[in-house]
């Protein structure tokens, strides 16, 4: 490392020369002593020496470089007498000697100071005139003086005129061997400036590199974010692929089970039974025409009896075309014999029998047992009559599917075929009308109409959306119309500008049943309770029934009785008025019971948030299997210190409707949400898990394996389905969306077929509820699910027992 040592030597030399005082040969403390010169050997006297090597440290080894400052005290050793130096002694003053050995007043920085501040001499000394070992050369001396002078310009204290005062407190001396590593002090200072500039450039370069690193880190973070997004997309695609694979597996398993059920033995038996029955039929239609009519083929032509006909041996086809076979017979060219003409059932003949061709029967028309239909509803604009809410108006119906059983005219549905009708309506509205809004399904006949059913939507405490579900059953005839009717009992609602209907997905749906199904419909009205009470069991009064033998009331009028086994779809609407803060806090519960062999079993439990000094309605709808002799009844439970009045009138606000369907063409299952995996927190489009509580059915099954397990219900036969879903929960969502999804093989992505929302929870209420009802068409392999979506909020708790349920009805088409 010679270069580095040389560089440090130069730096220390520059610093020492810069800080060196005026006393060139002096030690510390401002004193001076004469230079110690060895004998000059008679040669000319060298110039006087200067610098630290003229002091007491001149005797150090040549290679020693202690870069230390000279102490402030004078050296302890005495100066060598002039005689020992080998030359004529000549004293030098304390300030030092000039180049020719004469006295000088100052040296270095001392010359920059005012006289009064210069250090005073302590003694006299001199330098020999002859050059001696240990004294610097003249060129080196002059370089040292220039360096000291240059440094003195920066380090000198100001004179008295500048306010400076006092001599330097420290004088330094450097001990560097002459002839090695000497660098003039000016070069050292310049080097120091270059180093400072180099340091600045290095700092700037470091900052630029740090900025480049930050930019690279930012780009790396962006690339990582893009990579994570791509990975999420890949995972989502994989998840969808797995769902599709699970769907295929489920359908394949069902197909495989069906194939296994059809054994070869059973197929062989079916074929044998078919031929035996067909042969038996032929034997029963067969007559011995040859015996009955001996001359049927003529006198010379022999007759041979055959199953279903006869043969005239030797007769030509042209002769048979002349009518030789006789009436109700034709000549079969393939068999070359006369055969009896076919008789069509119900007389549906397309081509009659001829002499050479059999009868052709017409194809029977396809009779539909059931059909479903769905539509949107729209609130009319202000210009078209929104101001008539007080007197009532019909909501516009926009058709989504075309069906032959009905059509749309203006704001009503017009039925074209007679049969039984079930209608579901999901409705959500935000209003500030006083008292309440009343929503009804209105059926108009040839003369005057009546409301099939209706619900009351209470006046809200705040401005938020409220939802309700409305259902009804009826027997309809051609030319009858159905409309959705909205009205307010208060005329001030006409001036309201805060009436908004939430745009739901196909809120109106229905299914129609042919009388060929053997279904029966009944409608009953609840009687008005004359006094305020808490728990309430309604009493029914039948309005209409299509078959009184199949459906009737119990002896006390509080239950519906069934004569035969079947499947029922029912709805219960009850309007009420309540008072008390406990009504709001705890709400109401509507419980339906099924009584079998004298034992009551809870069929369904529906929750409704209560109101205080308000009108409202509570509703329940579902489907279940019934046996002969079963009874269905209802009970409304309200909290203590909550006074409730229950209404019953002909407006349809307190009514019970039911359709009974034979088990041969229908089935139903019921389930509740699974206790494991209930969604909580910020729920976004989360599929609910279900647990089946009823017995299994062939046509409807809850998927039990694979990725779709417990989330999807699958249908195994074509037909019409009707669903009713009730949910009881605690949430802080601005809007809670409940969506019914359908998944088919044609469309691997789920599609929404119905939707309902729940608004904010009423203030002071512990629980709230939301209900969804819909009817739709299904095929073999159709899957359905229910999803939740919380908008700006969270779901805190969902009850999985009382208050939450789902029921599904299937009807053959």
Buried (B, 14 or more C-beta within 10 A) or exposed (E): EEEEEEBBBBBBBBBBBBBBBBBBBBBBBBBBBBBBBBBBEEEEBBBBBBBBBBBBBBEEEEEEBEBEEBEEEBBEEEBBEBEEBBBEBBBBBBBBBBBEBEBBBBBBBBBBBBEEBBBEBBBBBBBBBBBBEBBBBEEBBEBBBBBBBBBBEEEBBEBEEEEEEEBBEEBBBBBBBBEEBBBBBBBBBEBBEEEEEEEEEEEEEEEEEEEEEEEEEEEEEEEEEEEEEEEEEEEEEEEEEEBBEBBBBBBEEBEEEEEEEEEEEEEEEEEEEEEEEEEEEEEEEBEEBBEEEEEBBEEEBEBEBBEBBBBBEEBEEEBBBEBBBEEEBBBBEEEBBBBBBBEBEEEEBEEEBEBBBBBEBEEEEEEBBBBBBBBBBEBBEEEEEBBBBBEEBBBBBEBEEEBEBBEBEEBBBBBEBBBBBBBBBBBBBBBBBEBBBBBBBBBBEEEEBBBBBBBBBBBBBEEBBBBBBBBBBBBBEEEBBBBBBBBBBBEEBBEBEEBEBBEBBBBBBBBBBBBEBBBBBBBBBBBBBEEBBBEBEBBBEBBEBBBEEBBBBBEEEBBBBBBBBBBBBBBBBBBBBBBBEBBBBBBBBBBBBBBEEEEEEEBBBBBBBBBBEBBBBBBBBBBBBBEEBBBBBBBBBBBEEBBBBBBBBEBBBBBBBBBBBBBEBBBBBBBBBBEEEBBBEEBEEBBBBBEBEBEEBEBBBBBEEBBBEBBBBBBBBBBBBBBBBBBBBBBEBEBBBBBBBBBBBEEEEBEBBBBBBBBBBBEEBEBBBBBBBBBBBBBBBBBBBBBBBBEEBEBEEBBBEBBBBBBBBBBBB
